[in-house]
Structures are given as C-alpha cells and as structure tokens.
Amino acid sequence: MGKQGSSPRGRRVENEDLDISFGVKEHEFRSLDLQHGGDPPLGRRLSGGEYNWDKVVLTKGMKNDSAKFTPCKGVYVGKRQMWWLHRHIRSIVFTLLLMGFLYLLDSLLFSIFDPAMLQSNYSLQGSSKTEVEMVPRAAKEGPVKLYERLLNLAASSLAEREFKQESSKLWEEPYPQASSWKPCADKTSPHVVRAGKPRNITGYILISANGGLNQQRVAVCNAVAVASLLNATLVIPKFLYSNVWKDPSQFGDIYQEDYFMDMLKDEVNIMKELPPNLKLLDVEAAGSLITDADLSKEATPDEYIEKILPLLLRNRVVHFLGYGNRLGFDPLPYELQRLRCKCNFHALKFVPEIQQIGSLLVRRIRRYDFARSTLDKQLLGNLIPHVPLRHYHAAEGPSKYLALHLRFEIDMVAYSMCEFGGGETERSELQTYREVHFPLLLERLKKSKPLSPQELRKTGKCPLTPEEAGLVLAGLGFKHGTYIYLAGSDIYGGQSRMQALTTLYPNLVTKEDLLTPSELAPFRNFSSQLAALDFIACATSDVFAMTDSGSQLSSLVSGFRTYYGGGHAPTLRPSKKRLSAILSRNKTIGWHSFEGKIRKMIDEGQRVQVRGLGRSIYRHPRCKECMCRH
C-alpha cells in the first residue's frame, strides 16, 4: 500500500466554481492560447463587443422609425442632428476614450487575475502543459466538494492576503528546543554503547522483504538489529517481486551496497551472498523458513532468542520470508536500538543514479543552485552541482517550496471503508476493488459489526482528501502562489478530486512536470526508485506536510527531517480526528475561527517531544539511542 505505479501523474484541472481571482503570468498564457485559435475564457468580453451591439441597435432603431419622417421634416431633423453632434463632439470623444481606457484596464486585470487559464496552462518553468494520469472515477461526474462554503471562504482569504507580507513563521520550526537535538547514532564517543562485532558467528540470516520502498527500508534495519542480537551474519537483503507493483528492483538498485557494509562493518557481519556450501540448502525442508505467522507483529528480543536462535544453531541458515515490521520498539537493548538508527539514518544511501536525478529535481523545484544543507548532503551526497541551471534560474533569488504527501490512492481509500461524497458510483467502485484486493478485510468485517462511515470519520480513520488538505494549508496562511511538490499522484477521483486543491494552490507540480521523459526513462518501470525521488523531494523541502501519520513515507521522511534538520525543517502533522471535528461545523464556522483551530492543531503536532514508549524510532528519533541533546 502506498507504493507508486510506474507512471504516476496528475492532470491540470480547470476550475470555474470557486471565487478566486489571481494567478501568475496569465498574460503570457492568454496570448499563446489566442494565437492557437483557442476560445476566449468565459466572462471575457470580446473585442469591440459592446460597441458593435450599440451600433446594431442604433441602426435598427433608425430603420424602423424612417417612415415617420417627411422629406421636409427629414431635412430639418438632419440639420438639427448635425448641429447637436457638432456641439457635443468633445463630450462624445471623451466618453469613447474613457470607455476604451476602462476596457483596456479590465482586459489587463483579467489577464493578471484569471485563475481558470492558470489552471490549464501553469507550469513551474513555463514549459508546455503536462498531462498527468490519475485514477478516475467510473462515471464522468462533476467535481466532488464536501465543504464548498469553506472553500469559498478560503478563496476570499487567499485573495485578501495575496499582496500582504507572508509570515516567515510558516517556514520555521515554532519551538527553538528542536535545534538542541543533534544526530549521534554513528558516534564513537565513550558515552555511546556499541553493539560490537560478534566473534563467534551462529549462522546466516536471509531476508526477503515485501512492500514498497519504505516498508523495505524498515525491514532492512530491523534485520540488522536481529543479526546483531543473534550474533549472526546478515546476507544483503532481497526484495520480493510483487504482481501488483511489478518492480524487480533489488537492494543494489536502490542503495549503495558497499557503503552499507562499510558503515556497519564494526558492529554486524554482512555478506553479499551465502557461502557456497550453504547455497544448496533447502531451508524450507530444514524448517528454517520463517514467515509472518511464525512471529508476533512486534516480536521481542526474547521471542527471537527462543524461536529463531535454535533453528540458526541447528541449520546454520534462517530465511525470513516477507519480513517487515516484526521487531518491536520496546523493550529493546540500548545498543540494538542505536544500531537501528545508525542503519536508517547513516548506512542506507541511495545509489548515485537516484541521487543525481534527485538533485536535479530539487534544484528545479527551487529554481536556483541551492545551499547545501545537512539534509541535502545526506540524501544527495556529492552530486549537487555547483553551477546553476540557466533554464531554471530565478531572477528574484531562491524559491521555497512545500512538499505534500497526499495518501489518497485507491488502495488507501478502499481499505479505510470511509465515504467521500462520490455517491453510489464511488461505493460500487470501492467495493469492487475490495473484493479483488482485500478479500480478508471483507471476511473480517462479516464477523464483527463495522463502524459506519460517519463514525469512522469522527474517530479520525479516514484519509484526508485533496480538498481537506487545501483547507488546512489555507487555514495556516500559506499564500495562493506557494510552490507545492506533490509526492506521488495516483489520486483517486482524478480531476474532480484535485480541483478544489489546485484552485486554491495552482503552483502544484510532480516529478513528471519537472523532469523530462528521457530523465525519467531509467526509472519508469521501477516504482521503488520513483518513490526514492519523492522521498528526496519531501525530505529536503522547506516544509513537509503529511496527511496520514500512518503512511510509511510520511513517517520516514518526518523522522529524517527531525534527525538531520537541526530544528529548521518543520513538518505539518494534522490530526485527522481533530480536523474531522472542525470540519463538522463547516456550515456555520467563521473563517477566523477556522484559522485559529487549524493553527492550534498543527502547533500541538510540532511540539518537541522525546520518543514515547513503543513509538517508532524511525519516525521519532529524539531519544538517547539516536540523538544527543545539547
């Protein structure tokens, strides 16, 4: 779940419903459209429209009244009209000039502020319009909007603050205590307890990890800790091929193998392959094949020692098949917890091919040759060029951007059992998907009384829609022109779902918008490698906004930003339960009150806290095993 398809893309959406009236570089796009014979936008007056209409009415009126004039009267009236025209010629000319000026002013303002044209044409570099594939609903229906009143209030608020100074606090960590925590999982000071490389090897551990990029990352680091716990040698993990994702990527296609082994060499024995004498061993026949059914979901060290160590000593090999989240966070010895952190934050480096395109992606979002922060160095290594890209250099200096991970793919939407305003078409489509992909979920629901969609939403079990994400950003005060990088883009509902968000924030791009087809070609059929590019763009962003705290990508990115951000990498973590309560008042709540509640919700999620008991060390590294407090 949550893994990208081979070519995730989003479509630019035309929006006509929300009352929002500003954009970027519209005059360029308008002239381009008209050159290609495009129709003028709705609401725009055609050139000379009113003047021609007046002439038609005047001519028609004169023709109808011509029978009323005799020849004599006609001469008299004609002279009188000429005299009147001569007397008022200055007023007429002034009036026509004034009308012309007002018309030109109206055209200029419209070209600057027309949002519909912006939606259909905007691209961060001014490149040609990009087509983005999203998961459409079965029926071609209109835009789905659950909170139209709030959307209109948000649009008005964005318009009012467009020419005001944006608060710098939006782009900063609100609590200075965050900067007092420093990375130290790799330190060798006397205060750090090292696991120590075992002298007597008990056997070899094989790992076949399932899931997507981020699930596999967790599995690898758990396996490192287990190998140390059991005094075993870890063979470089394998990644299972999924018929759903169809990605054959292996460890060496994503991470640097030699760097991984070298970083952990003093604490864990790691080999690339089994010794020749053990390669032919049938581990299943020997009873050394371990599946999820053989271990608790978050097994303790004692369980590994009681169940796995005897098999390892007897057969010399244990194979964990479909390994993932099978090691608990507490209780765990200090040195093993620290080793997990060292693996995740120090030993797993993306291969140079991913780092190079990731660097190109981030530079194009920011539009300038950015300064090398600690996050940049850790994720991109030495592959950040020092020469600016001329085609993407911003004349006005560096550009900040917000990365948004919308976890609104069809798998998440279907699994949640929630409803999102799509009516019978949506219910039928999601039920069909569940029957194909989640038959066990449906069987489990038959044996218990499921919660209603309303109860699920009230308890915070429903993923945030793009519409809700846009309202949160508007409530926080992010301006209409904010650059937003969208991680992944297989959004369920396609254009109709994205319209509310892209109307409020049209400067929204994906990697497909920023990278050329030839640059993306090496990763096109490898969804884990594409996900690695999203990981880089999110982790190095100025602000990262998640919509689902349970997402592996969001969890790992937020942990990475905590570990390396130095207190300068804010992450927005909306509470789905609290947001549901706020939005339940969408028909009556005032915008000022809405803003206050949203800001309070986000502020509480940004407080500096030490990792709690049982919490993920990958997401919450502020603890003595991972970070040092100065």
LINDA-V501166 format. One record per residue. N is the residue number from 0. PHI is phi in radians with two decimals (999 if undefined). NEAR is the number of other C-alpha atoms within 8 Angstrom. Layout:
n=(N;N)
phi=(PHI;PHI)
near=(NEAR;NEAR)
This chain:
n=(0;1;2;3;4;5;6;7;8;9;10;11;12;13;14;15;16;17;18;19;20;21;22;23;24;25;26;27;28;29;30;31;32;33;34;35;36;37;38;39;40;41;42;43;44;45;46;47;48;49;50;51;52;53;54;55;56;57;58;59;60;61;62;63;64;65;66;67;68;69;70;71;72;73;74;75;76;77;78;79;80;81;82;83;84;85;86;87;88;89;90;91;92;93;94;95;96;97;98;99;100;101;102;103;104;105;106;107;108;109;110;111;112;113;114;115;116;117;118;119;120;121;122;123;124;125;126;127;128;129;130;131;132;133;134;135;136;137;138;139;140;141;142;143;144;145;146;147;148;149;150;151;152;153;154;155;156;157;158;159;160;161;162;163;164;165;166;167;168;169;170;171;172;173;174;175;176;177;178;179;180;181;182;183;184;185;186;187;188;189;190;191;192;193;194;195;196;197;198;199;200;201;202;203;204;205;206;207;208;209;210;211;212;213;214;215;216;217;218;219;220;221;222;223;224;225;226;227;228;229;230;231;232;233;234;235;236;237;238;239;240;241;242;243;244;245;246;247;248;249;250;251;252;253;254;255;256;257;258;259;260;261;262;263;264;265;266;267;268;269;270;271;272;273;274;275;276;277;278;279;280;281;282;283;284;285;286;287;288;289;290;291;292;293;294;295;296;297;298;299;300;301;302;303;304;305;306;307;308;309;310;311;312;313;314;315;316;317;318;319;320;321;322;323;324;325;326;327;328;329;330;331;332;333;334;335;336;337;338;339;340;341;342;343;344;345;346;347;348;349;350;351;352;353;354;355;356;357;358;359;360;361;362;363;364;365;366;367;368;369;370;371;372;373;374;375;376;377;378;379;380;381;382;383;384;385;386;387;388;389;390;391;392;393;394;395;396;397;398;399;400;401;402;403;404;405;406;407;408;409;410;411;412;413;414;415;416;417;418;419;420;421;422;423;424;425;426;427;428;429;430;431;432;433;434;435;436;437;438;439;440;441;442;443;444;445;446;447;448;449;450;451;452;453;454;455;456;457;458;459;460;461;462;463;464;465;466;467;468;469;470;471;472;473;474;475;476;477;478;479;480;481;482;483;484;485;486;487;488;489;490;491;492;493;494;495;496;497;498;499;500;501;502;503;504;505;506;507;508;509;510;511;512;513;514;515;516;517;518;519;520;521;522;523;524;525;526;527;528;529;530;531;532;533;534;535;536;537;538;539;540;541;542;543;544;545;546;547;548;549;550;551;552;553;554;555;556;557;558;559;560;561;562;563;564;565;566;567;568;569;570;571;572;573;574;575;576;577;578;579;580;581;582;583;584;585;586;587;588;589;590;591;592;593;594;595;596;597;598;599;600;601;602;603;604;605;606;607;608;609;610;611;612;613;614;615;616;617;618;619;620;621;622;623;624;625;626;627;628;629)
phi=(999;1.57;-1.49;-1.43;-1.40;-1.24;-2.48;-1.22;-2.56;-2.14;-1.67;-1.18;-2.05;-1.49;-2.20;-2.21;-1.56;-1.45;-1.51;-2.38;-2.40;-2.72;-2.90;-2.24;0.96;-1.14;-1.09;-1.19;-1.24;-1.10;-1.13;-1.14;-1.10;-1.17;-1.15;-1.61;1.40;-1.23;-1.22;-1.17;-1.13;-1.06;1.59;-1.50;-1.34;-1.20;-1.06;1.35;-1.03;-1.16;-1.15;-1.10;-1.06;-1.09;-1.17;-1.11;-1.09;-1.11;-1.11;-1.09;-1.08;-1.19;-1.15;-1.19;-1.67;-1.19;-1.20;-1.37;-1.70;-1.44;-0.99;-1.17;-1.08;-1.15;-1.13;-1.09;-1.11;-1.08;-1.11;-1.12;-1.17;-1.10;-1.12;-1.13;-1.12;-1.11;-1.23;-1.89;-1.05;-1.13;-1.11;-1.15;-1.09;-1.06;-1.09;-1.13;-1.11;-1.10;-1.10;-1.10;-1.10;-1.11;-1.14;-1.10;-1.09;-1.08;-1.11;-1.11;-1.10;-1.16;-1.14;-1.40;-1.87;-1.30;-1.38;-1.10;-1.13;-1.06;-1.10;-1.45;-2.18;-1.17;-2.53;-1.01;-1.71;1.34;-1.40;-1.16;-1.06;-1.76;-1.60;-2.09;-1.55;-2.21;-1.36;-1.45;-1.31;-1.05;-1.83;-1.38;-2.05;-1.27;-1.01;-1.61;-2.31;-1.59;-2.34;-1.10;-1.09;-1.15;-1.09;-1.15;-1.14;-1.12;-1.08;-1.12;-1.12;-1.11;-1.13;-1.18;-1.62;-1.03;-1.76;-1.74;-1.23;-1.34;-1.19;-1.20;-1.14;-1.08;-1.83;-2.23;-1.19;-1.31;-2.04;-1.13;-1.06;-1.08;-1.35;-1.45;-1.69;-2.16;-1.12;-2.72;-1.18;-1.78;-1.28;-2.04;-1.24;-1.06;-1.40;-1.79;-1.48;-1.74;-1.12;1.46;-1.32;-1.19;-1.50;-1.84;-1.41;-1.46;2.80;-2.17;-1.94;-1.83;-2.21;-2.07;-1.59;-1.86;1.50;-1.66;-0.92;-1.35;-1.13;-1.16;-1.09;-1.09;-1.08;-1.08;-1.23;-1.14;-1.14;-1.06;-1.16;-1.16;-1.08;-1.19;-1.03;-1.70;0.95;-1.92;-1.63;-1.64;-1.50;-0.78;-1.07;-1.82;-1.93;-1.20;-1.43;-1.91;-1.18;-1.40;-1.56;0.94;-2.01;-1.49;-0.97;-2.01;-0.88;-1.22;-1.42;-2.02;-2.03;-1.38;-1.11;-1.12;-1.11;-1.03;-1.16;-1.17;-1.12;-1.87;-1.09;-1.43;-2.23;-2.43;-1.35;-2.30;-2.21;-1.43;-2.55;-1.19;-1.04;-0.93;-1.24;-1.91;-1.15;-1.55;-1.18;-1.48;-1.15;-1.21;-1.14;-1.40;1.46;-1.84;-1.60;-1.89;-1.94;-1.06;-1.21;-1.57;-2.33;-1.16;-1.05;-2.18;-1.16;-1.58;-1.00;-1.06;-1.14;-1.15;-1.19;-1.34;-1.72;-1.68;-1.01;-1.02;-1.13;-1.12;-1.17;-1.40;-1.86;1.23;-2.47;-2.31;-1.99;-1.56;-1.66;1.19;-1.25;-2.71;-1.54;-2.10;-2.52;-1.22;-1.60;-2.58;-1.43;-2.58;-0.98;-0.92;-1.17;-1.28;-1.13;-1.14;-1.13;-1.02;-1.10;-1.06;-1.10;-1.23;-1.65;-2.20;-1.53;-1.63;-1.96;-1.15;-1.13;-0.96;-1.09;-1.26;-1.05;-1.15;-1.24;-1.10;-1.10;-1.09;-1.08;-1.15;-1.11;-1.28;-1.16;-1.39;1.18;-2.90;-1.37;-1.27;-1.18;-1.53;-1.41;-1.10;-1.07;-1.05;-1.12;-1.20;-1.57;-1.98;1.07;-1.75;-1.72;-1.63;-1.11;-1.67;-1.65;-1.11;-1.42;-1.08;-1.19;-2.12;-1.39;-1.57;-1.15;-1.75;1.72;-1.12;-2.10;-1.40;-2.53;-1.91;-1.73;-2.13;-1.80;-1.58;-1.58;-2.25;-1.38;-1.11;-1.15;-1.17;-1.08;-1.18;-1.17;-1.20;1.17;-1.56;-2.07;-2.27;1.46;-1.56;1.22;-1.13;-1.05;-1.12;-1.05;-1.14;-1.14;-1.22;-1.14;-1.08;-1.11;-1.09;-1.09;-1.47;-1.81;-2.25;-1.11;-1.17;-1.09;-1.16;-1.16;-1.15;-1.19;-1.16;-1.59;-2.46;-1.54;-1.27;-1.27;-1.25;-0.97;-1.16;-1.19;-1.08;-1.16;-1.13;-1.59;1.35;-1.68;-1.75;-1.13;-1.24;-1.43;-0.99;-1.07;-1.18;-1.10;-1.10;-1.15;-1.12;-1.11;-1.17;-1.13;-1.34;1.91;-1.17;-1.31;-0.98;-1.54;-1.00;-1.36;-2.19;-1.68;-1.70;-1.38;1.21;-2.71;-1.44;-1.39;-1.15;1.75;1.02;-1.01;-1.09;-1.34;-1.42;-1.02;-1.06;-1.21;-1.29;-1.28;-1.23;-2.34;-1.30;-1.43;-1.96;-2.32;-2.13;-1.11;-1.20;-1.32;-1.74;-1.91;-1.33;-0.97;-1.21;-1.25;-1.50;-0.93;-1.10;-1.89;-0.97;-1.79;-2.26;-1.12;-1.17;-1.25;-1.11;-1.13;-1.11;-1.14;-1.11;-1.02;-1.10;-1.11;-1.32;-1.17;-1.63;-1.21;-1.26;-2.42;-2.00;-2.02;-1.76;-2.05;-2.53;-1.17;-1.49;-1.22;-1.13;-1.06;-1.07;-1.11;-1.23;-1.13;-1.12;-1.14;-1.11;-1.21;-1.15;-1.23;-1.87;-1.31;1.07;1.38;-2.24;-2.35;-1.15;-2.20;-1.71;-2.17;-1.18;-1.48;-1.11;-1.18;-1.20;-1.12;-1.07;-1.14;-1.15;-1.26;-1.15;-1.79;-1.09;-1.48;-2.24;-1.17;-1.40;-1.13;-1.08;-1.17;-1.06;-1.01;-1.07;-1.22;-1.14;-1.14;-1.16;-1.07;-1.20;-1.05;-1.16;-1.33;-1.76;-1.11;-1.40;-2.32;-1.35;-0.94;-1.45;-1.04;1.46;-1.41;-1.12;-1.34;-1.32;-1.65;-2.15;-1.39;-1.29;-2.78;-1.14;-1.30;-1.97;-2.24;-1.92;-1.74;-1.83)
near=(6;9;11;13;8;10;8;13;13;14;11;13;10;9;11;6;4;10;8;12;8;9;11;9;7;13;8;7;11;10;8;8;10;10;7;6;6;7;6;7;7;4;4;8;5;6;4;6;8;6;7;8;8;8;8;8;8;8;8;8;8;8;7;7;8;7;6;5;8;7;6;6;8;9;8;8;8;8;8;8;8;8;8;8;8;7;7;8;8;7;7;8;8;8;8;8;8;8;8;8;8;8;8;8;8;8;9;8;8;9;10;12;11;12;12;10;13;13;14;10;10;12;12;9;5;6;6;6;9;9;8;11;12;15;11;8;12;7;5;5;6;5;8;8;9;7;8;7;8;11;11;11;9;13;12;10;9;14;11;8;10;8;5;6;5;8;5;6;7;8;8;9;12;8;8;8;8;10;9;10;14;12;10;8;11;7;6;7;5;5;5;7;7;7;9;7;10;11;4;5;8;11;13;13;13;13;15;13;16;13;11;10;11;10;13;13;9;11;12;11;12;13;10;13;12;9;13;14;9;10;11;15;14;15;13;12;11;10;12;10;9;9;5;4;11;9;10;8;10;8;11;8;8;13;11;12;9;6;10;12;11;7;9;11;10;8;11;15;12;10;10;6;6;9;6;6;5;8;7;6;6;6;11;7;6;9;7;13;11;11;10;11;6;6;10;8;9;9;11;11;9;6;10;12;10;8;8;10;10;9;13;14;9;6;10;10;13;16;12;12;11;11;13;11;11;12;10;12;12;7;7;10;6;8;10;12;14;11;12;12;16;12;12;12;9;10;12;11;11;12;11;7;6;12;13;11;10;12;11;8;13;11;11;10;12;12;11;14;12;7;4;8;6;8;12;10;10;8;10;13;9;5;9;9;6;5;5;8;8;5;4;9;11;9;4;4;7;9;9;8;13;13;15;13;12;15;11;13;11;11;8;12;14;12;9;9;9;13;8;8;8;9;7;6;10;13;10;8;10;11;9;8;10;13;9;7;6;10;9;6;9;10;8;8;9;7;6;6;6;5;7;7;9;8;8;13;12;10;9;11;11;11;12;13;10;12;14;8;11;12;11;9;9;13;13;10;9;10;10;10;9;10;12;12;14;12;13;12;13;16;14;13;11;15;13;10;15;13;13;14;12;13;12;13;13;12;12;10;13;13;9;13;9;11;9;8;7;6;8;10;7;7;9;10;9;12;14;13;12;12;12;12;13;11;11;11;14;14;12;10;12;11;12;15;11;13;13;12;8;6;9;8;8;12;12;11;12;12;12;13;14;13;14;10;11;12;13;8;14;13;11;11;12;10;10;13;11;9;11;12;9;10;8;7;8;10;7;5;8;6;9;6;8;11;10;9;9;12;10;8;12;12;9;7;10;13;8;7;5;7;11;5;6;8;9;9;10;11;12;12;14;12;10;6;10;14;14;10;6;5)
